C-alpha cells in the first residue's frame, strides 16, 4: 500500500516523501490534483492514505479529497496546510499544520493508519 503525497511546492513534497520513506512507508507523489486523481483512479494502484496540501494550483485539496472519496470511499485523507487554524476539516478527514516536525508527521500518520 502506498501513501500518495500531493504538494505543489517541489521542496516541501520532496521532504514529505523523504520523511515518509524513511519511516518505512511506500510513497507516490503528485504536484497537482489532476495528476493525483489519475493515480487515485487507477484501481490497480493500492493506496493507504492521501496526504494533500489544501492550496493546490488546479483545485483545492478539499475538492481533491471529495473527488478521491467518490473513487475510493474509504481512503483516509490527511490535509497539510499552513492555514490549518482557518480550515474546516471535513468529517472523517485529518489535518496537520505546516510547518510540522518529522515526529508530528509520523505520529499523525500512525494515528490514522495504525502502527507499522
HELIX and SHEET records of a PDB file:
HELIX    1   1 UNK A   10  UNK A   22  1                                  13    
HELIX    2   2 UNK A   33  UNK A   41  1                                   9    
HELIX    3   3 UNK A   61  UNK A   71  1                                  11    
HELIX    4   4 UNK A   84  UNK A   86  5                                   3    
HELIX    5   5 UNK A  102  UNK A  113  1                                  12    
SHEET    1   A 5 UNK A  26  UNK A  30  0                                        
SHEET    2   A 5 UNK A   2  UNK A   6  1                                        
SHEET    3   A 5 UNK A  47  UNK A  53  1                                        
SHEET    4   A 5 UNK A  76  UNK A  81  1                                        
SHEET    5   A 5 UNK A  94  UNK A  97  1                                        
END                                                                             
